[in-house]
Amino acid sequence: MEKIKKFFSDAKIELDKVIFPTKIQVRQAFVAVVLVVTVISIFLALVDLLMSAIVSTTI
């Protein structure tokens, strides 16, 4: 039982050290992820279209 108490005590101490992001940081990260995913998706779509055009004209 003493080990369980020590575990939770240590866990609380470690959680007090955590620095959680602010709303602004979360929003900026969200926008960055959406932007990068969008750009990569458009790039891959263009590559797919190009490859499809190349394959369809050679067959």
PDB file of N, CA, C and O in Angstrom:
ATOM      1  N   MET A   1       0.830  -1.200   0.000  1.00  0.00           N
ATOM      2  CA  MET A   1       0.000   0.000   0.000  1.00  0.00           C
ATOM      3  C   MET A   1       0.870   1.258   0.000  1.00  0.00           C
ATOM      4  O   MET A   1       0.504   2.278  -0.584  1.00  0.00           O
ATOM      5  N   GLU A   2       2.008   1.172   0.654  1.00  0.00           N
ATOM      6  CA  GLU A   2       2.906   2.324   0.729  1.00  0.00           C
ATOM      7  C   GLU A   2       3.470   2.665  -0.650  1.00  0.00           C
ATOM      8  O   GLU A   2       3.681   3.836  -0.965  1.00  0.00           O
ATOM      9  N   LYS A   3       3.716   1.628  -1.479  1.00  0.00           N
ATOM     10  CA  LYS A   3       4.243   1.874  -2.824  1.00  0.00           C
ATOM     11  C   LYS A   3       3.232   2.619  -3.690  1.00  0.00           C
ATOM     12  O   LYS A   3       3.599   3.475  -4.496  1.00  0.00           O
ATOM     13  N   ILE A   4       1.955   2.284  -3.514  1.00  0.00           N
ATOM     14  CA  ILE A   4       0.908   2.956  -4.289  1.00  0.00           C
ATOM     15  C   ILE A   4       0.825   4.428  -3.897  1.00  0.00           C
ATOM     16  O   ILE A   4       0.695   5.293  -4.764  1.00  0.00           O
ATOM     17  N   LYS A   5       0.899   4.719  -2.608  1.00  0.00           N
ATOM     18  CA  LYS A   5       0.872   6.114  -2.146  1.00  0.00           C
ATOM     19  C   LYS A   5       2.067   6.882  -2.688  1.00  0.00           C
ATOM     20  O   LYS A   5       1.930   8.029  -3.115  1.00  0.00           O
ATOM     21  N   LYS A   6       3.235   6.254  -2.674  1.00  0.00           N
ATOM     22  CA  LYS A   6       4.437   6.906  -3.183  1.00  0.00           C
ATOM     23  C   LYS A   6       4.314   7.165  -4.691  1.00  0.00           C
ATOM     24  O   LYS A   6       4.715   8.215  -5.193  1.00  0.00           O
ATOM     25  N   PHE A   7       3.743   6.169  -5.404  1.00  0.00           N
ATOM     26  CA  PHE A   7       3.556   6.339  -6.842  1.00  0.00           C
ATOM     27  C   PHE A   7       2.693   7.556  -7.141  1.00  0.00           C
ATOM     28  O   PHE A   7       3.058   8.386  -7.974  1.00  0.00           O
ATOM     29  N   PHE A   8       1.547   7.670  -6.467  1.00  0.00           N
ATOM     30  CA  PHE A   8       0.648   8.800  -6.727  1.00  0.00           C
ATOM     31  C   PHE A   8       1.269  10.111  -6.271  1.00  0.00           C
ATOM     32  O   PHE A   8       1.055  11.147  -6.900  1.00  0.00           O
ATOM     33  N   SER A   9       2.023  10.080  -5.201  1.00  0.00           N
ATOM     34  CA  SER A   9       2.707  11.282  -4.732  1.00  0.00           C
ATOM     35  C   SER A   9       3.736  11.736  -5.768  1.00  0.00           C
ATOM     36  O   SER A   9       3.816  12.918  -6.099  1.00  0.00           O
ATOM     37  N   ASP A  10       4.520  10.784  -6.273  1.00  0.00           N
ATOM     38  CA  ASP A  10       5.518  11.116  -7.295  1.00  0.00           C
ATOM     39  C   ASP A  10       4.852  11.579  -8.591  1.00  0.00           C
ATOM     40  O   ASP A  10       5.349  12.490  -9.253  1.00  0.00           O
ATOM     41  N   ALA A  11       3.733  10.957  -8.955  1.00  0.00           N
ATOM     42  CA  ALA A  11       3.020  11.350 -10.164  1.00  0.00           C
ATOM     43  C   ALA A  11       2.518  12.788 -10.051  1.00  0.00           C
ATOM     44  O   ALA A  11       2.599  13.550 -11.015  1.00  0.00           O
ATOM     45  N   LYS A  12       2.001  13.163  -8.881  1.00  0.00           N
ATOM     46  CA  LYS A  12       1.522  14.529  -8.675  1.00  0.00           C
ATOM     47  C   LYS A  12       2.682  15.525  -8.773  1.00  0.00           C
ATOM     48  O   LYS A  12       2.539  16.601  -9.354  1.00  0.00           O
ATOM     49  N   ILE A  13       3.818  15.160  -8.207  1.00  0.00           N
ATOM     50  CA  ILE A  13       4.990  16.041  -8.274  1.00  0.00           C
ATOM     51  C   ILE A  13       5.409  16.243  -9.728  1.00  0.00           C
ATOM     52  O   ILE A  13       5.723  17.362 -10.135  1.00  0.00           O
ATOM     53  N   GLU A  14       5.415  15.165 -10.511  1.00  0.00           N
ATOM     54  CA  GLU A  14       5.804  15.275 -11.921  1.00  0.00           C
ATOM     55  C   GLU A  14       4.782  16.078 -12.719  1.00  0.00           C
ATOM     56  O   GLU A  14       5.153  16.853 -13.601  1.00  0.00           O
ATOM     57  N   LEU A  15       3.491  15.896 -12.414  1.00  0.00           N
ATOM     58  CA  LEU A  15       2.466  16.665 -13.126  1.00  0.00           C
ATOM     59  C   LEU A  15       2.570  18.158 -12.835  1.00  0.00           C
ATOM     60  O   LEU A  15       2.229  18.984 -13.682  1.00  0.00           O
ATOM     61  N   ASP A  16       3.036  18.503 -11.648  1.00  0.00           N
ATOM     62  CA  ASP A  16       3.215  19.921 -11.326  1.00  0.00           C
ATOM     63  C   ASP A  16       4.325  20.545 -12.165  1.00  0.00           C
ATOM     64  O   ASP A  16       4.354  21.763 -12.341  1.00  0.00           O
ATOM     65  N   LYS A  17       5.238  19.728 -12.685  1.00  0.00           N
ATOM     66  CA  LYS A  17       6.339  20.229 -13.500  1.00  0.00           C
ATOM     67  C   LYS A  17       5.942  20.444 -14.959  1.00  0.00           C
ATOM     68  O   LYS A  17       6.653  21.121 -15.702  1.00  0.00           O
ATOM     69  N   VAL A  18       4.810  19.871 -15.370  1.00  0.00           N
ATOM     70  CA  VAL A  18       4.388  19.942 -16.767  1.00  0.00           C
ATOM     71  C   VAL A  18       3.941  21.362 -17.108  1.00  0.00           C
ATOM     72  O   VAL A  18       3.205  21.996 -16.352  1.00  0.00           O
ATOM     73  N   ILE A  19       4.397  21.841 -18.247  1.00  0.00           N
ATOM     74  CA  ILE A  19       3.973  23.148 -18.738  1.00  0.00           C
ATOM     75  C   ILE A  19       2.985  22.903 -19.877  1.00  0.00           C
ATOM     76  O   ILE A  19       3.386  22.470 -20.958  1.00  0.00           O
ATOM     77  N   PHE A  20       1.722  23.169 -19.652  1.00  0.00           N
ATOM     78  CA  PHE A  20       0.693  22.953 -20.648  1.00  0.00           C
ATOM     79  C   PHE A  20       0.656  24.138 -21.608  1.00  0.00           C
ATOM     80  O   PHE A  20       0.881  25.275 -21.195  1.00  0.00           O
ATOM     81  N   PRO A  21       0.371  23.882 -22.892  1.00  0.00           N
ATOM     82  CA  PRO A  21       0.337  24.973 -23.872  1.00  0.00           C
ATOM     83  C   PRO A  21      -0.855  25.905 -23.637  1.00  0.00           C
ATOM     84  O   PRO A  21      -1.894  25.505 -23.112  1.00  0.00           O
ATOM     85  N   THR A  22      -0.664  27.143 -24.041  1.00  0.00           N
ATOM     86  CA  THR A  22      -1.744  28.116 -23.940  1.00  0.00           C
ATOM     87  C   THR A  22      -2.698  27.920 -25.116  1.00  0.00           C
ATOM     88  O   THR A  22      -2.407  27.171 -26.049  1.00  0.00           O
ATOM     89  N   LYS A  23      -3.836  28.602 -25.057  1.00  0.00           N
ATOM     90  CA  LYS A  23      -4.810  28.505 -26.157  1.00  0.00           C
ATOM     91  C   LYS A  23      -4.203  29.002 -27.462  1.00  0.00           C
ATOM     92  O   LYS A  23      -4.471  28.442 -28.525  1.00  0.00           O
ATOM     93  N   ILE A  24      -3.400  30.036 -27.389  1.00  0.00           N
ATOM     94  CA  ILE A  24      -2.780  30.597 -28.595  1.00  0.00           C
ATOM     95  C   ILE A  24      -1.814  29.587 -29.211  1.00  0.00           C
ATOM     96  O   ILE A  24      -1.792  29.420 -30.430  1.00  0.00           O
ATOM     97  N   GLN A  25      -1.019  28.916 -28.384  1.00  0.00           N
ATOM     98  CA  GLN A  25      -0.081  27.920 -28.885  1.00  0.00           C
ATOM     99  C   GLN A  25      -0.810  26.736 -29.520  1.00  0.00           C
ATOM    100  O   GLN A  25      -0.382  26.219 -30.552  1.00  0.00           O
ATOM    101  N   VAL A  26      -1.902  26.314 -28.905  1.00  0.00           N
ATOM    102  CA  VAL A  26      -2.686  25.207 -29.458  1.00  0.00           C
ATOM    103  C   VAL A  26      -3.281  25.622 -30.798  1.00  0.00           C
ATOM    104  O   VAL A  26      -3.255  24.845 -31.753  1.00  0.00           O
ATOM    105  N   ARG A  27      -3.813  26.828 -30.881  1.00  0.00           N
ATOM    106  CA  ARG A  27      -4.404  27.323 -32.124  1.00  0.00           C
ATOM    107  C   ARG A  27      -3.344  27.411 -33.223  1.00  0.00           C
ATOM    108  O   ARG A  27      -3.596  27.011 -34.359  1.00  0.00           O
ATOM    109  N   GLN A  28      -2.160  27.934 -32.889  1.00  0.00           N
ATOM    110  CA  GLN A  28      -1.093  28.047 -33.880  1.00  0.00           C
ATOM    111  C   GLN A  28      -0.650  26.671 -34.379  1.00  0.00           C
ATOM    112  O   GLN A  28      -0.412  26.488 -35.573  1.00  0.00           O
ATOM    113  N   ALA A  29      -0.540  25.719 -33.476  1.00  0.00           N
ATOM    114  CA  ALA A  29      -0.147  24.365 -33.876  1.00  0.00           C
ATOM    115  C   ALA A  29      -1.218  23.742 -34.763  1.00  0.00           C
ATOM    116  O   ALA A  29      -0.899  23.077 -35.749  1.00  0.00           O
ATOM    117  N   PHE A  30      -2.472  23.951 -34.422  1.00  0.00           N
ATOM    118  CA  PHE A  30      -3.580  23.419 -35.222  1.00  0.00           C
ATOM    119  C   PHE A  30      -3.547  23.990 -36.630  1.00  0.00           C
ATOM    120  O   PHE A  30      -3.677  23.250 -37.605  1.00  0.00           O
ATOM    121  N   VAL A  31      -3.375  25.296 -36.741  1.00  0.00           N
ATOM    122  CA  VAL A  31      -3.341  25.944 -38.057  1.00  0.00           C
ATOM    123  C   VAL A  31      -2.140  25.433 -38.859  1.00  0.00           C
ATOM    124  O   VAL A  31      -2.254  25.184 -40.059  1.00  0.00           O
ATOM    125  N   ALA A  32      -1.002  25.277 -38.203  1.00  0.00           N
ATOM    126  CA  ALA A  32       0.191  24.781 -38.891  1.00  0.00           C
ATOM    127  C   ALA A  32      -0.026  23.364 -39.415  1.00  0.00           C
ATOM    128  O   ALA A  32       0.357  23.056 -40.544  1.00  0.00           O
ATOM    129  N   VAL A  33      -0.626  22.518 -38.621  1.00  0.00           N
ATOM    130  CA  VAL A  33      -0.876  21.134 -39.051  1.00  0.00           C
ATOM    131  C   VAL A  33      -1.851  21.106 -40.213  1.00  0.00           C
ATOM    132  O   VAL A  33      -1.618  20.398 -41.193  1.00  0.00           O
ATOM    133  N   VAL A  34      -2.934  21.859 -40.128  1.00  0.00           N
ATOM    134  CA  VAL A  34      -3.917  21.881 -41.213  1.00  0.00           C
ATOM    135  C   VAL A  34      -3.278  22.411 -42.498  1.00  0.00           C
ATOM    136  O   VAL A  34      -3.531  21.887 -43.583  1.00  0.00           O
ATOM    137  N   LEU A  35      -2.468  23.429 -42.376  1.00  0.00           N
ATOM    138  CA  LEU A  35      -1.802  24.006 -43.543  1.00  0.00           C
ATOM    139  C   LEU A  35      -0.849  23.007 -44.192  1.00  0.00           C
ATOM    140  O   LEU A  35      -0.865  22.840 -45.412  1.00  0.00           O
ATOM    141  N   VAL A  36      -0.032  22.353 -43.401  1.00  0.00           N
ATOM    142  CA  VAL A  36       0.929  21.386 -43.940  1.00  0.00           C
ATOM    143  C   VAL A  36       0.201  20.210 -44.582  1.00  0.00           C
ATOM    144  O   VAL A  36       0.581  19.766 -45.666  1.00  0.00           O
ATOM    145  N   VAL A  37      -0.829  19.706 -43.934  1.00  0.00           N
ATOM    146  CA  VAL A  37      -1.590  18.582 -44.495  1.00  0.00           C
ATOM    147  C   VAL A  37      -2.244  18.991 -45.805  1.00  0.00           C
ATOM    148  O   VAL A  37      -2.268  18.206 -46.753  1.00  0.00           O
ATOM    149  N   THR A  38      -2.768  20.190 -45.872  1.00  0.00           N
ATOM    150  CA  THR A  38      -3.403  20.675 -47.104  1.00  0.00           C
ATOM    151  C   THR A  38      -2.392  20.791 -48.235  1.00  0.00           C
ATOM    152  O   THR A  38      -2.659  20.357 -49.355  1.00  0.00           O
ATOM    153  N   VAL A  39      -1.248  21.365 -47.952  1.00  0.00           N
ATOM    154  CA  VAL A  39      -0.218  21.536 -48.984  1.00  0.00           C
ATOM    155  C   VAL A  39       0.264  20.176 -49.484  1.00  0.00           C
ATOM    156  O   VAL A  39       0.398  19.977 -50.692  1.00  0.00           O
ATOM    157  N   ILE A  40       0.523  19.245 -48.580  1.00  0.00           N
ATOM    158  CA  ILE A  40       0.989  17.918 -48.982  1.00  0.00           C
ATOM    159  C   ILE A  40      -0.091  17.189 -49.769  1.00  0.00           C
ATOM    160  O   ILE A  40       0.215  16.495 -50.739  1.00  0.00           O
ATOM    161  N   SER A  41      -1.343  17.335 -49.366  1.00  0.00           N
ATOM    162  CA  SER A  41      -2.445  16.694 -50.094  1.00  0.00           C
ATOM    163  C   SER A  41      -2.542  17.224 -51.516  1.00  0.00           C
ATOM    164  O   SER A  41      -2.711  16.448 -52.456  1.00  0.00           O
ATOM    165  N   ILE A  42      -2.440  18.519 -51.681  1.00  0.00           N
ATOM    166  CA  ILE A  42      -2.496  19.108 -53.024  1.00  0.00           C
ATOM    167  C   ILE A  42      -1.316  18.627 -53.864  1.00  0.00           C
ATOM    168  O   ILE A  42      -1.479  18.295 -55.038  1.00  0.00           O
ATOM    169  N   PHE A  43      -0.140  18.589 -53.267  1.00  0.00           N
ATOM    170  CA  PHE A  43       1.046  18.111 -53.984  1.00  0.00           C
ATOM    171  C   PHE A  43       0.866  16.664 -54.442  1.00  0.00           C
ATOM    172  O   PHE A  43       1.143  16.335 -55.596  1.00  0.00           O
ATOM    173  N   LEU A  44       0.404  15.807 -53.540  1.00  0.00           N
ATOM    174  CA  LEU A  44       0.207  14.402 -53.898  1.00  0.00           C
ATOM    175  C   LEU A  44      -0.885  14.234 -54.957  1.00  0.00           C
ATOM    176  O   LEU A  44      -0.774  13.372 -55.829  1.00  0.00           O
ATOM    177  N   ALA A  45      -1.924  15.042 -54.887  1.00  0.00           N
ATOM    178  CA  ALA A  45      -2.980  14.981 -55.896  1.00  0.00           C
ATOM    179  C   ALA A  45      -2.422  15.368 -57.264  1.00  0.00           C
ATOM    180  O   ALA A  45      -2.746  14.731 -58.267  1.00  0.00           O
ATOM    181  N   LEU A  46      -1.597  16.394 -57.313  1.00  0.00           N
ATOM    182  CA  LEU A  46      -0.991  16.806 -58.584  1.00  0.00           C
ATOM    183  C   LEU A  46      -0.055  15.732 -59.127  1.00  0.00           C
ATOM    184  O   LEU A  46      -0.056  15.455 -60.327  1.00  0.00           O
ATOM    185  N   VAL A  47       0.739  15.130 -58.253  1.00  0.00           N
ATOM    186  CA  VAL A  47       1.624  14.045 -58.686  1.00  0.00           C
ATOM    187  C   VAL A  47       0.799  12.873 -59.203  1.00  0.00           C
ATOM    188  O   VAL A  47       1.156  12.264 -60.211  1.00  0.00           O
ATOM    189  N   ASP A  48      -0.287  12.553 -58.532  1.00  0.00           N
ATOM    190  CA  ASP A  48      -1.158  11.460 -58.968  1.00  0.00           C
ATOM    191  C   ASP A  48      -1.763  11.755 -60.339  1.00  0.00           C
ATOM    192  O   ASP A  48      -1.779  10.890 -61.214  1.00  0.00           O
ATOM    193  N   LEU A  49      -2.251  12.958 -60.518  1.00  0.00           N
ATOM    194  CA  LEU A  49      -2.801  13.342 -61.815  1.00  0.00           C
ATOM    195  C   LEU A  49      -1.734  13.263 -62.915  1.00  0.00           C
ATOM    196  O   LEU A  49      -2.006  12.786 -64.017  1.00  0.00           O
ATOM    197  N   LEU A  50      -0.543  13.727 -62.614  1.00  0.00           N
ATOM    198  CA  LEU A  50       0.537  13.688 -63.587  1.00  0.00           C
ATOM    199  C   LEU A  50       0.900  12.250 -63.952  1.00  0.00           C
ATOM    200  O   LEU A  50       1.056  11.924 -65.128  1.00  0.00           O
ATOM    201  N   MET A  51       1.030  11.409 -62.955  1.00  0.00           N
ATOM    202  CA  MET A  51       1.360  10.003 -63.196  1.00  0.00           C
ATOM    203  C   MET A  51       0.221   9.304 -63.969  1.00  0.00           C
ATOM    204  O   MET A  51       0.483   8.493 -64.858  1.00  0.00           O
ATOM    205  N   SER A  52      -0.998   9.611 -63.637  1.00  0.00           N
ATOM    206  CA  SER A  52      -2.137   9.022 -64.362  1.00  0.00           C
ATOM    207  C   SER A  52      -2.118   9.433 -65.815  1.00  0.00           C
ATOM    208  O   SER A  52      -2.363   8.613 -66.699  1.00  0.00           O
ATOM    209  N   ALA A  53      -1.829  10.695 -66.070  1.00  0.00           N
ATOM    210  CA  ALA A  53      -1.771  11.196 -67.442  1.00  0.00           C
ATOM    211  C   ALA A  53      -0.632  10.519 -68.209  1.00  0.00           C
ATOM    212  O   ALA A  53      -0.796  10.164 -69.376  1.00  0.00           O
ATOM    213  N   ILE A  54       0.494  10.344 -67.574  1.00  0.00           N
ATOM    214  CA  ILE A  54       1.646   9.703 -68.228  1.00  0.00           C
ATOM    215  C   ILE A  54       1.320   8.245 -68.549  1.00  0.00           C
ATOM    216  O   ILE A  54       1.589   7.782 -69.658  1.00  0.00           O
ATOM    217  N   VAL A  55       0.752   7.529 -67.605  1.00  0.00           N
ATOM    218  CA  VAL A  55       0.446   6.118 -67.805  1.00  0.00           C
ATOM    219  C   VAL A  55      -0.649   5.939 -68.850  1.00  0.00           C
ATOM    220  O   VAL A  55      -0.565   5.033 -69.679  1.00  0.00           O
ATOM    221  N   SER A  56      -1.658   6.773 -68.825  1.00  0.00           N
ATOM    222  CA  SER A  56      -2.769   6.608 -69.778  1.00  0.00           C
ATOM    223  C   SER A  56      -2.364   6.948 -71.199  1.00  0.00           C
ATOM    224  O   SER A  56      -2.944   6.405 -72.140  1.00  0.00           O
ATOM    225  N   THR A  57      -1.396   7.821 -71.387  1.00  0.00           N
ATOM    226  CA  THR A  57      -0.985   8.165 -72.742  1.00  0.00           C
ATOM    227  C   THR A  57       0.000   7.149 -73.310  1.00  0.00           C
ATOM    228  O   THR A  57       0.114   7.029 -74.530  1.00  0.00           O
ATOM    229  N   THR A  58       0.710   6.422 -72.466  1.00  0.00           N
ATOM    230  CA  THR A  58       1.691   5.463 -72.964  1.00  0.00           C
ATOM    231  C   THR A  58       1.083   4.092 -73.228  1.00  0.00           C
ATOM    232  O   THR A  58       1.691   3.272 -73.917  1.00  0.00           O
ATOM    233  N   ILE A  59      -0.099   3.833 -72.696  1.00  0.00           N
ATOM    234  CA  ILE A  59      -0.707   2.509 -72.887  1.00  0.00           C
ATOM    235  C   ILE A  59      -1.588   2.497 -74.117  1.00  0.00           C
ATOM    236  O   ILE A  59      -2.184   1.470 -74.439  1.00  0.00           O
TER     237      ILE A  59
END
